[in-house]
C-alpha cells in the first residue's frame, strides 16, 4: 500500500535541525534502500514536510516517522499519515 505523509516543522527548523541532519538523511536513505520511502522533503518555505511511502501498513510508516531523529528532537512537530490511492 502507498501512504502520504504531511507534517509540520518547528519554528526556526533550518537552524534547529543542523546537529541532527546527517542522522536524519542517513535514516531516509536506508528507508529508500529498503524500498519503503519513495520520496520525502520540505516545502520551499521549510514549514511543511511531504512524503510518499510504500509499506505493509500505516502503523509501519508511523513507527518509522516517530523513530526519526527529527521527531524525537522536536524538529517535526506534527505528522499525519494517510492511505493513498495512486490514480495515475
Helices and strands as residue ranges (DSSP letters): E 2-9, H 13-16, G 18-20, H 21-33, E 37-42, E 48-54, H 58-66, H 69-72, E 76-84
